[in-house]
Amino acid sequence: MNSWPSVKARRLLSALLGIGWTVKRQTGSHKTLARQGWADVVFAFHDGDEIGPRMLARIAKHTGLTPEDL
């Protein structure tokens, strides 16, 4: 069973920024996020996009995000 909810991209980006990620650069809707000790991550969602549980789980593997961070 998956413990991830569906969230808007705006909320996910806010959660990532809250756990230490920063926007390194942006080209259009593609934001490159950086965090010390982690590989850069490309965040390519519009603010209103709905992100489902499976995609959140994939993003979490690369970012260290937990369901409690949302």
The first five atom37 places (N, CA, C, CB, O) and aatype in JSON, in Angstrom:
{
  "aatype": [12, 2, 15, 17, 14, 15, 19, 11, 0, 1, 1, 10, 10, 15, 0, 10, 10, 7, 9, 7, 17, 16, 19, 11, 1, 5, 16, 7, 15, 8, 11, 16, 10, 0, 1, 5, 7, 17, 0, 3, 19, 19, 13, 0, 13, 8, 3, 7, 3, 6, 9, 7, 14, 1, 12, 10, 0, 1, 9, 0, 11, 8, 16, 7, 10, 16, 14, 6, 3, 10],
  "atom_mask": [
    [1, 1, 1, 1, 1],
    [1, 1, 1, 1, 1],
    [1, 1, 1, 1, 1],
    [1, 1, 1, 1, 1],
    [1, 1, 1, 1, 1],
    [1, 1, 1, 1, 1],
    [1, 1, 1, 1, 1],
    [1, 1, 1, 1, 1],
    [1, 1, 1, 1, 1],
    [1, 1, 1, 1, 1],
    [1, 1, 1, 1, 1],
    [1, 1, 1, 1, 1],
    [1, 1, 1, 1, 1],
    [1, 1, 1, 1, 1],
    [1, 1, 1, 1, 1],
    [1, 1, 1, 1, 1],
    [1, 1, 1, 1, 1],
    [1, 1, 1, 0, 1],
    [1, 1, 1, 1, 1],
    [1, 1, 1, 0, 1],
    [1, 1, 1, 1, 1],
    [1, 1, 1, 1, 1],
    [1, 1, 1, 1, 1],
    [1, 1, 1, 1, 1],
    [1, 1, 1, 1, 1],
    [1, 1, 1, 1, 1],
    [1, 1, 1, 1, 1],
    [1, 1, 1, 0, 1],
    [1, 1, 1, 1, 1],
    [1, 1, 1, 1, 1],
    [1, 1, 1, 1, 1],
    [1, 1, 1, 1, 1],
    [1, 1, 1, 1, 1],
    [1, 1, 1, 1, 1],
    [1, 1, 1, 1, 1],
    [1, 1, 1, 1, 1],
    [1, 1, 1, 0, 1],
    [1, 1, 1, 1, 1],
    [1, 1, 1, 1, 1],
    [1, 1, 1, 1, 1],
    [1, 1, 1, 1, 1],
    [1, 1, 1, 1, 1],
    [1, 1, 1, 1, 1],
    [1, 1, 1, 1, 1],
    [1, 1, 1, 1, 1],
    [1, 1, 1, 1, 1],
    [1, 1, 1, 1, 1],
    [1, 1, 1, 0, 1],
    [1, 1, 1, 1, 1],
    [1, 1, 1, 1, 1],
    [1, 1, 1, 1, 1],
    [1, 1, 1, 0, 1],
    [1, 1, 1, 1, 1],
    [1, 1, 1, 1, 1],
    [1, 1, 1, 1, 1],
    [1, 1, 1, 1, 1],
    [1, 1, 1, 1, 1],
    [1, 1, 1, 1, 1],
    [1, 1, 1, 1, 1],
    [1, 1, 1, 1, 1],
    [1, 1, 1, 1, 1],
    [1, 1, 1, 1, 1],
    [1, 1, 1, 1, 1],
    [1, 1, 1, 0, 1],
    [1, 1, 1, 1, 1],
    [1, 1, 1, 1, 1],
    [1, 1, 1, 1, 1],
    [1, 1, 1, 1, 1],
    [1, 1, 1, 1, 1],
    [1, 1, 1, 1, 1]
  ],
  "atom_positions": [
    [[0.85, -1.19, 0.0], [0.0, 0.0, 0.0], [0.88, 1.24, 0.0], [-0.96, 0.01, 1.22], [1.93, 1.27, 0.63]],
    [[0.44, 2.24, -0.71], [1.2, 3.47, -0.85], [0.68, 4.52, 0.14], [1.13, 4.0, -2.3], [-0.53, 4.74, 0.23]],
    [[1.58, 5.16, 0.86], [1.16, 6.15, 1.85], [1.2, 7.58, 1.31], [2.04, 6.04, 3.08], [1.02, 8.53, 2.07]],
    [[1.44, 7.73, 0.01], [1.54, 9.06, -0.59], [0.17, 9.55, -1.03], [2.51, 9.05, -1.77], [-0.59, 8.79, -1.64]],
    [[-0.17, 10.81, -0.75], [-1.42, 11.39, -1.26], [-1.19, 11.99, -2.64], [-1.96, 12.47, -0.28], [-0.05, 12.05, -3.1]],
    [[-2.23, 12.43, -3.29], [-2.09, 13.24, -4.5], [-1.99, 14.69, -4.06], [-3.3, 13.02, -5.49], [-2.73, 15.13, -3.18]],
    [[-1.08, 15.44, -4.66], [-0.91, 16.85, -4.29], [-0.7, 17.69, -5.55], [0.28, 17.02, -3.32], [-0.35, 17.17, -6.61]],
    [[-0.92, 18.97, -5.4], [-0.63, 19.91, -6.48], [0.88, 20.15, -6.52], [-1.41, 21.25, -6.28], [1.55, 20.07, -5.5]],
    [[1.38, 20.44, -7.71], [2.82, 20.65, -7.88], [3.32, 21.82, -7.03], [3.14, 20.91, -9.36], [4.44, 21.79, -6.53]],
    [[2.49, 22.83, -6.85], [2.85, 23.99, -6.03], [3.18, 23.56, -4.61], [1.7, 25.03, -6.03], [4.15, 24.03, -4.01]],
    [[2.36, 22.65, -4.06], [2.56, 22.16, -2.7], [3.82, 21.29, -2.61], [1.33, 21.36, -2.23], [4.56, 21.36, -1.62]],
    [[4.06, 20.47, -3.63], [5.25, 19.63, -3.66], [6.52, 20.48, -3.71], [5.21, 18.67, -4.86], [7.47, 20.22, -2.98]],
    [[6.53, 21.49, -4.55], [7.7, 22.36, -4.65], [7.96, 23.06, -3.32], [7.52, 23.41, -5.77], [9.1, 23.17, -2.88]],
    [[6.9, 23.52, -2.68], [7.03, 24.16, -1.37], [7.63, 23.2, -0.35], [5.66, 24.66, -0.89], [8.47, 23.6, 0.46]],
    [[7.19, 21.94, -0.36], [7.72, 20.94, 0.56], [9.2, 20.67, 0.29], [6.92, 19.63, 0.46], [9.99, 20.54, 1.22]],
    [[9.58, 20.6, -0.98], [10.98, 20.37, -1.33], [11.85, 21.55, -0.88], [11.13, 20.15, -2.84], [12.95, 21.35, -0.36]],
    [[11.37, 22.75, -1.09], [12.11, 23.93, -0.64], [12.22, 23.93, 0.88], [11.44, 25.23, -1.12], [13.23, 24.39, 1.44]],
    [[11.2, 23.43, 1.55], [11.18, 23.38, 3.01], [12.18, 22.39, 3.6], [0.0, 0.0, 0.0], [12.62, 22.57, 4.74]],
    [[12.56, 21.35, 2.83], [13.53, 20.39, 3.37], [14.95, 20.65, 2.87], [13.11, 18.98, 2.99], [15.84, 19.81, 3.03]],
    [[15.16, 21.82, 2.26], [16.53, 22.21, 1.94], [16.89, 22.3, 0.47], [0.0, 0.0, 0.0], [18.02, 22.66, 0.14]],
    [[15.97, 21.99, -0.42], [16.24, 22.13, -1.85], [16.13, 23.59, -2.25], [15.26, 21.27, -2.69], [15.33, 24.33, -1.67]],
    [[16.93, 24.02, -3.21], [16.87, 25.39, -3.72], [16.76, 25.34, -5.24], [18.12, 26.21, -3.28], [17.19, 24.38, -5.87]],
    [[16.18, 26.4, -5.82], [16.08, 26.48, -7.27], [17.42, 26.99, -7.79], [14.9, 27.42, -7.71], [17.79, 28.14, -7.56]],
    [[18.12, 26.13, -8.49], [19.45, 26.46, -9.03], [19.31, 27.31, -10.28], [20.24, 25.17, -9.35], [20.02, 28.3, -10.46]],
    [[18.38, 26.91, -11.16], [18.08, 27.69, -12.36], [16.71, 27.29, -12.88], [19.17, 27.47, -13.46], [16.16, 26.26, -12.49]],
    [[16.16, 28.13, -13.77], [14.84, 27.86, -14.33], [14.81, 28.25, -15.78], [13.75, 28.6, -13.54], [15.28, 29.33, -16.16]],
    [[14.25, 27.38, -16.61], [14.01, 27.66, -18.02], [12.56, 27.31, -18.29], [14.99, 26.86, -18.96], [12.21, 26.13, -18.37]],
    [[11.72, 28.31, -18.44], [10.3, 28.07, -18.61], [9.72, 27.44, -17.36], [0.0, 0.0, 0.0], [9.88, 27.97, -16.26]],
    [[9.05, 26.3, -17.52], [8.47, 25.63, -16.36], [9.41, 24.58, -15.77], [7.15, 24.98, -16.74], [9.07, 23.93, -14.78]],
    [[10.6, 24.41, -16.36], [11.57, 23.44, -15.85], [12.49, 24.12, -14.84], [12.39, 22.83, -17.01], [13.25, 25.03, -15.17]],
    [[12.4, 23.65, -13.59], [13.27, 24.17, -12.54], [14.28, 23.11, -12.19], [12.44, 24.6, -11.27], [13.92, 21.94, -11.99]],
    [[15.56, 23.48, -12.1], [16.58, 22.56, -11.64], [16.79, 22.84, -10.16], [17.92, 22.71, -12.46], [17.17, 23.95, -9.78]],
    [[16.54, 21.83, -9.33], [16.67, 21.96, -7.89], [17.99, 21.36, -7.44], [15.49, 21.29, -7.16], [18.43, 20.34, -7.97]],
    [[18.63, 21.99, -6.47], [19.91, 21.51, -5.95], [19.85, 21.44, -4.43], [21.06, 22.44, -6.41], [19.17, 22.23, -3.77]],
    [[20.6, 20.47, -3.88], [20.72, 20.32, -2.44], [22.07, 19.69, -2.15], [19.55, 19.45, -1.85], [22.49, 18.76, -2.83]],
    [[22.74, 20.19, -1.15], [24.05, 19.68, -0.76], [23.99, 18.17, -0.51], [24.57, 20.41, 0.49], [23.14, 17.71, 0.25]],
    [[24.87, 17.41, -1.15], [24.92, 15.97, -0.94], [23.98, 15.15, -1.81], [0.0, 0.0, 0.0], [23.96, 13.93, -1.71]],
    [[23.2, 15.8, -2.66], [22.24, 15.11, -3.53], [22.5, 15.53, -4.98], [20.76, 15.44, -3.12], [23.0, 16.62, -5.23]],
    [[22.17, 14.65, -5.91], [22.23, 15.0, -7.33], [21.12, 15.99, -7.66], [22.12, 13.72, -8.22], [20.06, 15.96, -7.05]],
    [[21.37, 16.88, -8.62], [20.34, 17.85, -9.03], [19.11, 17.11, -9.56], [20.9, 18.81, -10.11], [19.21, 16.02, -10.13]],
    [[17.95, 17.74, -9.37], [16.67, 17.17, -9.8], [15.96, 18.2, -10.66], [15.79, 16.75, -8.57], [15.91, 19.38, -10.31]],
    [[15.41, 17.76, -11.79], [14.63, 18.65, -12.65], [13.17, 18.53, -12.25], [14.83, 18.32, -14.16], [12.61, 17.44, -12.25]],
    [[12.57, 19.66, -11.9], [11.16, 19.73, -11.51], [10.43, 20.36, -12.69], [10.96, 20.56, -10.17], [10.52, 21.56, -12.91]],
    [[9.69, 19.54, -13.44], [9.08, 20.0, -14.7], [7.56, 19.97, -14.64], [9.56, 19.15, -15.86], [6.92, 19.45, -15.55]],
    [[6.99, 20.53, -13.59], [5.54, 20.55, -13.43], [5.05, 22.0, -13.35], [5.12, 19.76, -12.18], [5.76, 22.87, -12.84]],
    [[3.84, 22.24, -13.84], [3.2, 23.53, -13.67], [2.55, 23.55, -12.28], [2.14, 23.81, -14.81], [2.21, 22.49, -11.75]],
    [[2.38, 24.74, -11.7], [1.86, 24.86, -10.34], [0.55, 24.12, -10.11], [1.66, 26.31, -10.01], [0.36, 23.54, -9.04]],
    [[-0.34, 24.12, -11.06], [-1.65, 23.52, -10.87], [-1.73, 22.04, -11.2], [0.0, 0.0, 0.0], [-2.78, 21.42, -11.02]],
    [[-0.63, 21.45, -11.68], [-0.64, 20.03, -12.03], [-0.87, 19.17, -10.8], [0.67, 19.63, -12.71], [-0.32, 19.44, -9.73]],
    [[-1.67, 18.13, -10.96], [-1.92, 17.17, -9.88], [-0.88, 16.05, -10.02], [-3.39, 16.59, -9.95], [-0.74, 15.46, -11.09]],
    [[-0.16, 15.78, -8.94], [0.87, 14.74, -8.95], [0.38, 13.58, -8.09], [2.24, 15.29, -8.44], [0.09, 13.75, -6.91]],
    [[0.29, 12.42, -8.7], [-0.25, 11.25, -8.04], [0.74, 10.54, -7.13], [0.0, 0.0, 0.0], [1.92, 10.88, -7.1]],
    [[0.24, 9.56, -6.38], [1.07, 8.84, -5.41], [2.28, 8.13, -6.01], [0.24, 7.83, -4.7], [3.36, 8.14, -5.41]],
    [[2.13, 7.53, -7.18], [3.26, 6.81, -7.78], [4.38, 7.77, -8.18], [2.8, 6.01, -9.0], [5.55, 7.47, -7.97]],
    [[4.02, 8.91, -8.76], [5.04, 9.89, -9.13], [5.69, 10.47, -7.88], [4.41, 11.01, -9.99], [6.9, 10.7, -7.87]],
    [[4.91, 10.72, -6.84], [5.49, 11.24, -5.59], [6.49, 10.26, -5.0], [4.38, 11.53, -4.57], [7.54, 10.67, -4.49]],
    [[6.19, 8.97, -5.07], [7.12, 7.96, -4.55], [8.42, 7.97, -5.35], [6.48, 6.55, -4.61], [9.5, 7.82, -4.77]],
    [[8.33, 8.14, -6.65], [9.55, 8.22, -7.48], [10.36, 9.46, -7.14], [9.18, 8.22, -8.97], [11.58, 9.39, -7.03]],
    [[9.68, 10.59, -6.99], [10.36, 11.84, -6.64], [11.03, 11.7, -5.28], [9.37, 13.03, -6.65], [12.14, 12.19, -5.07]],
    [[10.36, 11.04, -4.35], [10.89, 10.87, -3.0], [12.21, 10.1, -2.99], [9.87, 10.15, -2.12], [13.1, 10.41, -2.2]],
    [[12.34, 9.11, -3.87], [13.58, 8.34, -3.94], [14.78, 9.22, -4.29], [13.45, 7.23, -4.96], [15.9, 8.97, -3.83]],
    [[14.54, 10.24, -5.09], [15.62, 11.1, -5.55], [15.83, 12.35, -4.69], [15.37, 11.51, -6.96], [16.84, 13.04, -4.83]],
    [[14.88, 12.64, -3.81], [14.95, 13.9, -3.07], [14.99, 13.74, -1.55], [13.79, 14.74, -3.43], [15.32, 14.69, -0.85]],
    [[14.65, 12.57, -1.04], [14.6, 12.39, 0.41], [13.31, 12.87, 1.03], [0.0, 0.0, 0.0], [13.22, 12.99, 2.25]],
    [[12.32, 13.15, 0.22], [11.01, 13.62, 0.7], [10.27, 12.49, 1.42], [10.17, 14.15, -0.47], [10.36, 11.33, 1.01]],
    [[9.55, 12.82, 2.47], [8.72, 11.85, 3.18], [7.27, 12.34, 3.16], [9.23, 11.65, 4.65], [7.04, 13.54, 2.98]],
    [[6.3, 11.45, 3.34], [4.9, 11.89, 3.35], [4.63, 12.95, 4.41], [3.99, 10.7, 3.58], [3.76, 13.8, 4.22]],
    [[5.35, 12.92, 5.52], [5.16, 13.9, 6.59], [5.62, 15.31, 6.16], [5.93, 13.47, 7.86], [5.16, 16.3, 6.72]],
    [[6.51, 15.4, 5.17], [7.0, 16.71, 4.7], [5.91, 17.48, 3.94], [8.23, 16.53, 3.81], [5.98, 18.7, 3.82]],
    [[4.92, 16.75, 3.44], [3.84, 17.4, 2.7], [2.84, 17.94, 3.67], [3.17, 16.44, 1.7], [1.84, 18.53, 3.27]]
  ]
}
